[in-house]
Amino acid sequence: MLREIGVSSVEELFHDIPERFRNARFSLPPPLSELELKKELAQLANLNANLDDYACFLGAGSYRHFIPSVVEHIIGRSEFYTAYTPYQAEVSQGTLQSVYEYQSLICQLTRMEVSNAGMYDGSTSAAEAAMMACAITSRNTVAVLATVNPTYRDVLDTYCRGKSLSLVALESESSSLPADCACLIIQQPNFLGYFEQLDAYVQKAHDAGALLIAIVDPTSLGMFKPPGDYGVDIAVAEGQPLGIPVSFGGPYLGIFACRKEYVRRMPGRIVGKTVDVDGNPGYVMTLVTREQYIRRERATSNICTSQALMALAAAVYLAAVGKRGLRQVAELCYHKAHYAARAIGKLKGYSLVFPQPFFKEFAIRCPVPPSQINEVLFRERIIGGLDISHLIDNGMLLCVTEVNTRQDIDRLVKTLGSS
């Protein structure tokens, strides 16, 4: 290789780098056999607190749910695992069909008319929805409810600053929308766990000539009214709860669905079903409104990757659990969370912060700083809730899903009572 590029030695290859910036020696351990290496890596991995050995009550956007083994089996197949963007329909029928089935399931789940093939994650879906609303309405202000996930609001702020758009936070339902408001973004249930008056916000946005964007929990839709039934214009979600592990924060899946009249403004890809010259069913990319395919000035987004593998995981999960199964998962989350909330509310010094209905997350006020409580919980092999003391004095946001057993919850309550 050195000879081919006209260099006589490795030292000459790095000659242009000043000597003071070079590290001539690396303190590397001796080589290991495969058996020894696997043992060492396992020891390193065990330094992490994993969710198989710890009871977890942490949510706030990333959730531990049971994943049927069929999900990993299907997405691990080489024809899906190694596939990327289906540029050539004639050799990508499997990938295209999987995306089409995913889109169909998302439309059924949200009761929206159109879904795309997936975005990076929930936060970028929300930001892309805001950009889409600005393009539709030709307005330059994005309004977001203060109870939306702070991380999502940070991503929205980044997008808006890049586009020279205004981002306005609404503190309550009584707050008025700006005159040039393109959209109102709310989260249902919100970051603090409780449900918003979604129908009232839909009316508020539409009365102002703005679109309503709802960030939803896909698991909750197995039990609660979907956004399409409220008259929402664009529905987005983090698809991670649908068959995708927590895995240190990614890769995840951004769900994005809207009303049919806005389809040509939708970012990303849309796969459609058609027939070939012989009348056999076939799948094609029907709409690809990216700068890669069309003139840059007409592109709706510069998101340029495919989340098809994660979309496939979500589709397999939804197909595996089915309508009744998803409802059962939602009901288990709901009842277990309320069991935990009732028990914690009886502890001395603890109280529920909000009286509104909630799904699987709820905020509690603690007698001491949550950071101290989480240290005690961790020693008991329990991962506690999110410290939200910056929002609520001594506040903690707890999450309970179907994987938390009654024994886990009772152990949490007992440890909280003694901490």
C-alpha positions as CSV (number, residue, x, y, z in Angstrom):
1,M,0.0,0.0,0.0
2,L,2.9,2.4,0.8
3,R,4.5,1.7,-2.5
4,E,1.3,2.3,-4.4
5,I,0.9,5.8,-2.9
6,G,4.6,6.6,-3.3
7,V,5.6,6.6,0.3
8,S,8.7,4.6,1.5
9,S,7.7,4.1,5.2
10,V,5.0,4.6,7.8
11,E,7.1,7.4,9.3
12,E,7.1,9.2,6.0
13,L,3.3,8.9,5.8
14,F,3.0,10.9,9.0
15,H,5.8,13.3,8.2
16,D,3.5,16.3,7.8
17,I,2.2,16.0,11.4
18,P,4.4,18.0,13.8
19,E,6.3,15.7,16.1
20,R,4.9,17.2,19.3
21,F,1.4,15.9,18.2
22,R,2.5,12.4,17.5
23,N,2.2,9.6,20.0
24,A,5.0,7.2,19.1
25,R,4.1,4.6,21.7
26,F,0.7,3.1,22.7
27,S,0.4,1.2,25.9
28,L,-1.5,-1.7,24.5
29,P,-2.0,-5.0,26.3
30,P,-0.7,-8.3,24.9
31,P,-2.9,-10.1,22.3
32,L,-5.7,-12.4,23.6
33,S,-7.3,-15.5,22.2
34,E,-10.9,-15.4,21.2
35,L,-11.9,-17.2,24.4
36,E,-10.0,-14.8,26.6
37,L,-11.3,-11.8,24.7
38,K,-14.9,-12.8,25.0
39,K,-14.4,-13.3,28.8
40,E,-12.9,-9.8,29.1
41,L,-15.6,-8.2,27.1
42,A,-18.3,-9.9,29.2
43,Q,-16.6,-8.6,32.4
44,L,-16.6,-5.0,30.9
45,A,-20.2,-5.3,29.9
46,N,-21.2,-6.4,33.4
47,L,-20.0,-3.1,34.7
48,N,-23.2,-1.6,33.3
49,A,-26.4,-1.7,35.2
50,N,-28.6,-3.7,32.7
51,L,-32.3,-3.9,32.7
52,D,-32.4,-7.6,33.1
53,D,-30.8,-7.4,36.6
54,Y,-32.3,-4.1,37.7
55,A,-35.9,-3.1,38.1
56,C,-36.4,0.1,36.1
57,F,-38.9,2.9,36.7
58,L,-37.2,5.4,34.4
59,G,-39.0,6.6,31.3
60,A,-39.3,10.2,30.0
61,G,-39.1,9.3,26.3
62,S,-37.4,5.9,26.3
63,Y,-39.3,2.9,27.6
64,R,-38.7,-0.7,28.5
65,H,-41.4,-2.9,27.1
66,F,-41.5,-6.6,26.4
67,I,-40.3,-7.5,22.9
68,P,-41.5,-10.8,21.4
69,S,-38.6,-12.9,20.1
70,V,-40.0,-13.0,16.6
71,V,-39.1,-9.3,16.2
72,E,-35.3,-9.9,16.6
73,H,-35.6,-13.0,14.5
74,I,-37.2,-11.2,11.5
75,I,-35.1,-8.0,11.5
76,G,-31.9,-10.2,11.9
77,R,-32.5,-11.9,8.5
78,S,-29.8,-10.8,6.1
79,E,-32.2,-9.6,3.4
80,F,-33.6,-7.0,5.8
81,Y,-30.6,-6.5,8.1
82,T,-28.2,-5.5,5.3
83,A,-30.7,-3.7,3.1
84,Y,-30.5,0.1,2.9
85,T,-32.4,2.4,0.6
86,P,-34.6,0.6,-2.0
87,Y,-33.6,2.7,-5.0
88,Q,-34.4,-0.1,-7.5
89,A,-37.9,-1.4,-7.0
90,E,-37.3,-4.5,-9.1
91,V,-34.7,-5.8,-6.6
92,S,-36.2,-4.3,-3.4
93,Q,-39.7,-5.8,-3.2
94,G,-39.2,-7.3,0.3
95,T,-37.9,-4.0,1.8
96,L,-40.6,-2.0,0.0
97,Q,-43.4,-4.3,1.2
98,S,-42.1,-4.2,4.8
99,V,-42.2,-0.3,4.7
100,Y,-45.7,-0.4,3.1
101,E,-47.0,-2.7,5.8
102,Y,-45.5,-0.5,8.5
103,Q,-47.1,2.6,7.0
104,S,-50.5,0.8,6.9
105,L,-50.2,-0.3,10.5
106,I,-49.3,3.3,11.6
107,C,-52.3,4.7,9.8
108,Q,-54.5,2.1,11.6
109,L,-52.9,2.9,15.0
110,T,-53.1,6.7,14.7
111,R,-56.3,6.9,12.5
112,M,-54.4,9.3,10.3
113,E,-54.7,9.0,6.5
114,V,-51.0,8.9,5.4
115,S,-47.8,7.7,7.0
116,N,-44.2,8.0,5.8
117,A,-41.5,5.4,6.0
118,G,-40.1,6.7,9.3
119,M,-37.8,9.5,10.6
120,Y,-34.8,9.5,12.8
121,D,-36.7,9.6,16.1
122,G,-39.6,11.2,17.9
123,S,-37.9,14.6,18.4
124,T,-36.9,15.0,14.7
125,S,-40.3,13.9,13.7
126,A,-41.8,16.7,15.8
127,A,-39.3,19.2,14.4
128,E,-40.0,18.1,10.8
129,A,-43.7,18.4,11.4
130,A,-43.2,22.0,12.5
131,M,-41.2,22.8,9.4
132,M,-44.0,21.1,7.3
133,A,-46.6,23.2,9.0
134,C,-44.7,26.4,8.3
135,A,-44.5,25.5,4.6
136,I,-48.2,24.7,4.4
137,T,-49.4,27.9,6.1
138,S,-46.6,30.2,4.9
139,R,-46.2,31.4,8.5
140,N,-43.1,31.7,10.6
141,T,-44.0,31.1,14.2
142,V,-44.1,27.7,15.9
143,A,-46.0,27.4,19.2
144,V,-45.2,24.5,21.6
145,L,-46.9,23.7,24.9
146,A,-44.6,24.0,27.9
147,T,-45.5,20.4,28.9
148,V,-43.8,19.0,25.8
149,N,-40.6,16.9,26.5
150,P,-37.8,19.4,27.0
151,T,-35.5,17.4,24.7
152,Y,-38.0,17.7,21.9
153,R,-38.2,21.5,22.5
154,D,-34.5,21.7,22.3
155,V,-34.5,20.0,18.9
156,L,-37.3,22.2,17.8
157,D,-35.3,25.3,18.8
158,T,-32.3,24.0,16.8
159,Y,-34.5,23.5,13.7
160,C,-36.2,26.9,14.1
161,R,-33.0,28.8,14.5
162,G,-31.6,27.2,11.4
163,K,-34.6,28.3,9.5
164,S,-34.9,31.8,11.1
165,L,-38.3,30.8,12.5
166,S,-39.8,31.9,15.9
167,L,-40.4,29.4,18.6
168,V,-42.9,30.4,21.3
169,A,-43.7,28.4,24.5
170,L,-47.3,28.3,25.7
171,E,-47.7,28.0,29.5
172,S,-51.4,27.1,29.6
173,E,-54.6,26.5,27.7
174,S,-55.5,30.2,28.3
175,S,-52.4,31.5,26.5
176,S,-53.2,33.0,23.1
177,L,-51.5,32.0,19.9
178,P,-49.4,34.5,17.9
179,A,-51.0,36.0,14.9
180,D,-48.6,34.4,12.5
181,C,-48.7,31.0,14.2
182,A,-48.1,28.1,11.8
183,C,-48.8,25.3,14.3
184,L,-49.4,24.4,17.9
185,I,-47.4,21.3,19.2
186,I,-48.7,19.4,22.2
187,Q,-47.8,16.0,23.7
188,Q,-50.4,13.4,24.7
189,P,-49.9,12.3,27.4
190,N,-47.5,15.1,28.1
191,F,-43.9,15.0,29.5
192,L,-45.2,15.0,33.1
193,G,-47.4,12.0,32.4
194,Y,-50.9,13.4,32.4
195,F,-53.4,13.9,29.6
196,E,-54.0,17.3,27.9
197,Q,-57.4,18.5,26.7
198,L,-56.5,17.6,23.1
199,D,-59.8,18.5,21.5
200,A,-59.7,22.0,23.0
201,Y,-56.2,22.6,21.6
202,V,-57.3,21.3,18.2
203,Q,-60.1,23.9,18.2
204,K,-57.7,26.6,19.5
205,A,-55.2,26.0,16.7
206,H,-57.7,25.7,13.9
207,D,-59.5,28.9,15.1
208,A,-56.1,30.7,14.6
209,G,-55.6,29.2,11.2
210,A,-52.8,27.0,12.5
211,L,-52.2,23.3,12.3
212,L,-52.3,21.0,15.4
213,I,-49.3,18.7,15.8
214,A,-49.7,15.9,18.4
215,I,-46.8,14.0,19.9
216,V,-48.3,10.7,21.1
217,D,-47.3,7.6,22.9
218,P,-47.9,4.7,20.5
219,T,-48.5,2.2,23.3
220,S,-51.3,4.4,24.7
221,L,-53.2,4.2,21.4
222,G,-54.0,0.6,22.2
223,M,-56.3,1.9,24.9
224,F,-57.0,5.6,24.3
225,K,-58.5,7.7,21.5
226,P,-56.1,8.1,18.6
227,P,-55.1,11.5,17.3
228,G,-57.0,11.1,14.0
229,D,-60.3,11.0,15.9
230,Y,-59.5,14.4,17.5
231,G,-59.0,16.1,14.1
232,V,-55.2,16.4,14.5
233,D,-53.4,17.6,11.4
234,I,-50.1,15.9,12.0
235,A,-49.3,13.1,14.4
236,V,-45.8,12.1,15.4
237,A,-44.3,9.7,17.9
238,E,-41.3,7.9,19.2
239,G,-41.6,4.4,17.8
240,Q,-39.1,2.9,20.3
241,P,-41.8,1.3,22.5
242,L,-42.9,-0.8,19.5
243,G,-40.4,-3.6,19.5
244,I,-37.2,-1.6,19.8
245,P,-34.9,-2.0,22.8
246,V,-33.7,1.0,24.9
247,S,-30.1,0.3,23.8
248,F,-28.4,3.4,25.2
249,G,-30.7,5.7,23.2
250,G,-30.7,4.4,19.6
251,P,-31.2,3.6,16.9
252,Y,-34.9,4.6,17.3
253,L,-37.8,5.4,14.9
254,G,-39.7,8.6,14.3
255,I,-43.3,7.9,13.5
256,F,-44.9,10.6,11.2
257,A,-48.5,10.6,9.9
258,C,-50.7,13.3,8.6
259,R,-54.0,14.1,6.7
260,K,-54.0,13.2,3.1
261,E,-54.3,16.8,1.8
262,Y,-50.8,17.5,3.2
263,V,-49.1,14.5,1.7
264,R,-47.0,16.4,-0.8
265,R,-45.5,18.4,2.0
266,M,-44.6,15.4,4.0
267,P,-40.9,14.7,4.6
268,G,-39.2,11.4,3.9
269,R,-40.4,8.6,1.7
270,I,-43.8,7.0,1.1
271,V,-44.1,3.5,-0.4
272,G,-47.2,2.5,-2.4
273,K,-48.7,-0.7,-3.7
274,T,-49.4,-1.1,-7.4
275,V,-49.5,-3.9,-10.1
276,D,-47.0,-4.8,-12.8
277,V,-47.8,-5.4,-16.5
278,D,-49.0,-8.9,-15.7
279,G,-51.3,-7.8,-12.9
280,N,-49.1,-9.0,-10.1
281,P,-48.9,-6.8,-6.9
282,G,-45.8,-4.7,-6.6
283,Y,-44.4,-2.1,-4.3
284,V,-42.7,1.2,-5.3
285,M,-41.5,4.4,-3.7
286,T,-44.5,6.6,-4.5
287,L,-43.3,9.9,-3.1
288,V,-39.8,10.9,-2.3
289,T,-39.7,14.6,-1.6
290,R,-36.0,14.9,-0.8
291,E,-33.3,16.9,-2.5
292,Q,-31.7,13.7,-3.5
293,Y,-34.5,13.0,-5.9
294,I,-35.8,16.5,-6.9
295,R,-34.7,20.1,-7.2
296,R,-33.2,21.2,-3.9
297,E,-35.5,24.2,-3.6
298,R,-38.6,21.8,-3.8
299,A,-37.3,19.4,-1.2
300,T,-39.3,19.1,2.0
301,S,-36.5,17.8,4.2
302,N,-32.8,17.0,4.2
303,I,-33.2,14.0,6.4
304,C,-31.3,11.5,4.3
305,T,-31.2,8.0,5.9
306,S,-33.6,5.1,6.0
307,Q,-35.0,3.8,9.3
308,A,-36.5,0.9,7.4
309,L,-35.0,-1.7,9.8
310,M,-36.5,0.0,12.8
311,A,-39.8,0.4,10.9
312,L,-39.8,-3.3,10.2
313,A,-39.3,-4.0,13.9
314,A,-42.3,-1.8,14.7
315,A,-44.4,-3.6,12.0
316,V,-43.4,-7.0,13.3
317,Y,-44.2,-6.0,16.9
318,L,-47.6,-4.7,16.0
319,A,-48.4,-7.7,13.9
320,A,-47.2,-10.1,16.6
321,V,-49.2,-8.5,19.5
322,G,-52.2,-7.6,17.3
323,K,-55.0,-5.2,18.3
324,R,-56.0,-7.1,21.4
325,G,-52.4,-7.6,22.5
326,L,-51.6,-3.9,22.2
327,R,-54.7,-3.1,24.2
328,Q,-53.6,-5.6,26.9
329,V,-50.1,-4.0,27.0
330,A,-51.7,-0.6,27.4
331,E,-54.0,-1.8,30.1
332,L,-51.2,-3.4,32.0
333,C,-49.2,-0.2,31.9
334,Y,-52.2,1.8,33.1
335,H,-53.2,-0.4,36.0
336,K,-49.7,-1.1,37.2
337,A,-48.8,2.6,37.1
338,H,-51.9,3.5,39.1
339,Y,-51.2,0.7,41.6
340,A,-47.7,2.2,42.1
341,A,-49.1,5.8,42.3
342,R,-51.7,4.8,45.0
343,A,-49.1,3.0,47.1
344,I,-46.5,5.8,46.8
345,G,-49.1,8.5,47.6
346,K,-49.7,6.8,51.0
347,L,-46.1,7.1,52.0
348,K,-45.2,9.8,54.5
349,G,-43.6,12.8,52.8
350,Y,-44.6,11.7,49.3
351,S,-47.5,13.0,47.2
352,L,-48.7,12.9,43.6
353,V,-48.2,16.3,41.9
354,F,-51.0,16.4,39.4
355,P,-54.6,15.3,39.8
356,Q,-55.2,14.8,36.1
357,P,-55.6,11.3,34.5
358,F,-52.3,9.7,33.5
359,F,-51.2,6.6,31.5
360,K,-47.9,5.0,32.6
361,E,-45.9,8.0,33.9
362,F,-46.6,10.2,36.9
363,A,-44.8,12.9,38.8
364,I,-44.3,12.6,42.6
365,R,-43.0,15.1,45.2
366,C,-40.4,13.6,47.4
367,P,-39.4,14.5,51.0
368,V,-35.7,14.8,50.0
369,P,-33.9,15.5,46.7
370,P,-34.6,12.8,44.2
371,S,-30.9,12.4,43.5
372,Q,-30.4,11.1,47.0
373,I,-33.4,8.8,46.7
374,N,-32.1,7.4,43.4
375,E,-28.7,6.6,45.0
376,V,-30.6,4.5,47.7
377,L,-32.7,2.8,45.0
378,F,-29.7,2.0,42.9
379,R,-28.0,0.2,45.8
380,E,-31.2,-2.0,46.0
381,R,-30.8,-2.7,42.3
382,I,-33.6,-0.4,41.3
383,I,-33.3,2.3,38.7
384,G,-35.4,5.2,39.9
385,G,-37.3,7.9,38.1
386,L,-36.1,11.1,36.4
387,D,-35.1,13.9,38.7
388,I,-37.3,16.9,37.6
389,S,-36.5,19.1,40.5
390,H,-35.8,22.0,38.1
391,L,-39.5,21.8,37.2
392,I,-41.1,20.7,40.5
393,D,-39.6,21.1,43.9
394,N,-38.1,17.7,44.8
395,G,-40.0,16.3,41.8
396,M,-39.5,12.8,40.4
397,L,-41.0,11.4,37.2
398,L,-41.7,7.7,37.5
399,C,-42.7,5.2,34.7
400,V,-44.3,1.8,35.1
401,T,-44.8,-0.6,32.1
402,E,-46.0,-4.1,31.7
403,V,-42.6,-5.5,32.4
404,N,-42.6,-4.2,36.0
405,T,-43.9,-6.9,38.3
406,R,-46.0,-6.4,41.4
407,Q,-42.9,-7.5,43.4
408,D,-40.8,-4.8,41.6
409,I,-43.4,-2.1,42.5
410,D,-43.7,-3.3,46.1
411,R,-39.9,-3.3,46.5
412,L,-39.8,0.3,45.0
413,V,-42.5,1.5,47.5
414,K,-40.8,-0.2,50.4
415,T,-37.4,1.4,49.5
416,L,-39.0,4.8,49.0
417,G,-40.7,4.5,52.4
418,S,-37.4,3.7,54.2
419,S,-35.2,6.2,52.3
